[in-house]
Protein backbone atom coordinates (compact mmCIF):
# COMPACT_ATOMS: atom_id res chain seq x y z
CA UNK A 1 0.00 0.00 0.00
CA UNK A 2 1.33 3.41 -0.88
CA UNK A 3 1.61 6.27 1.60
CA UNK A 4 -1.20 8.19 -0.13
CA UNK A 5 -3.52 5.19 0.01
CA UNK A 6 -2.69 4.57 3.68
CA UNK A 7 -3.42 8.23 4.46
CA UNK A 8 -6.76 8.01 2.65
CA UNK A 9 -7.75 4.85 4.53
CA UNK A 10 -6.76 6.47 7.83
CA UNK A 11 -8.76 9.64 7.11
CA UNK A 12 -11.83 7.62 6.10
CA UNK A 13 -11.58 5.45 9.21
CA UNK A 14 -11.24 8.54 11.41
CA UNK A 15 -14.27 10.13 9.74
CA UNK A 16 -16.39 7.00 10.27
CA UNK A 17 -15.40 6.82 13.94
CA UNK A 18 -16.15 10.53 14.41
CA UNK A 19 -19.59 10.18 12.81
CA UNK A 20 -20.44 7.13 14.90
CA UNK A 21 -19.36 8.91 18.10
CA UNK A 22 -21.21 12.15 17.30
CA UNK A 23 -24.47 10.29 16.69
CA UNK A 24 -24.29 9.01 20.30
CA UNK A 25 -23.71 12.41 21.84
CA UNK A 26 -26.93 14.17 22.79
CA UNK A 27 -27.02 17.92 23.15
CA UNK A 28 -27.99 19.07 26.63
CA UNK A 29 -31.17 21.13 26.72
CA UNK A 30 -30.58 24.87 26.91
CA UNK A 31 -30.98 26.31 30.39
CA UNK A 32 -34.01 28.51 30.97
CA UNK A 33 -32.87 31.95 32.19
CA UNK A 34 -34.95 33.53 34.97
CA UNK A 35 -34.13 37.14 35.87
CA UNK A 36 -35.01 38.08 39.46
CA UNK A 37 -34.78 41.56 40.98
CA UNK A 38 -34.61 42.04 44.74
CA UNK A 39 -35.69 45.26 46.40
CA UNK A 40 -37.09 46.28 49.77
CA UNK A 41 -38.87 43.22 51.18
CA UNK A 42 -39.83 41.56 47.89
CA UNK A 43 -38.56 39.84 44.77
CA UNK A 44 -39.81 40.39 41.22
CA UNK A 45 -41.23 38.20 39.78
CA UNK A 46 -43.01 37.05 42.92
CA UNK A 47 -43.83 33.55 41.59
CA UNK A 48 -41.78 31.35 39.24
CA UNK A 49 -42.83 27.97 37.81
CA UNK A 50 -40.12 25.56 36.64
CA UNK A 51 -40.29 22.15 34.98
CA UNK A 52 -38.66 19.33 36.92
CA UNK A 53 -35.45 18.21 35.26
CA UNK A 54 -35.12 21.30 33.03
CA UNK A 55 -31.88 23.25 33.62
CA UNK A 56 -32.35 26.79 34.88
CA UNK A 57 -30.06 29.77 35.39
CA UNK A 58 -31.13 32.31 38.00
CA UNK A 59 -29.84 35.83 37.37
CA UNK A 60 -30.50 37.70 40.61
CA UNK A 61 -29.76 41.37 41.13
CA UNK A 62 -30.39 43.70 44.07
CA UNK A 63 -31.48 47.28 43.57
CA UNK A 64 -30.80 48.63 47.04
CA UNK A 65 -28.94 46.51 49.62
CA UNK A 66 -27.90 42.94 50.48
CA UNK A 67 -30.80 40.46 50.47
CA UNK A 68 -30.94 36.87 51.61
CA UNK A 69 -32.11 34.35 49.03
CA UNK A 70 -33.13 30.78 49.91
CA UNK A 71 -34.73 28.01 47.86
CA UNK A 72 -34.79 24.87 49.99
CA UNK A 73 -35.90 22.49 47.20
CA UNK A 74 -32.89 23.57 45.11
CA UNK A 75 -30.53 23.78 48.12
CA UNK A 76 -29.75 27.44 47.50
CA UNK A 77 -29.00 29.73 50.45
CA UNK A 78 -27.01 32.84 49.60
CA UNK A 79 -26.80 36.62 49.89
CA UNK A 80 -27.45 38.90 46.93
CA UNK A 81 -25.39 42.05 47.20
CA UNK A 82 -26.35 45.32 45.53
CA UNK A 83 -24.29 46.23 42.49
CA UNK A 84 -24.45 49.95 43.37
CA UNK A 85 -25.54 50.37 47.01
CA UNK A 86 -27.16 53.74 47.75
CA UNK A 87 -24.69 54.59 50.54
Secondary structure, 3 states (H helix, E strand, C coil): CCHHHHHHHHHHHHHHHHHHHHHHCCCCCCCEEEEEEEECCEEECCCCCCCCCCCEEEEEEECCCCEEEEEHHHCEEEEECECCCCC
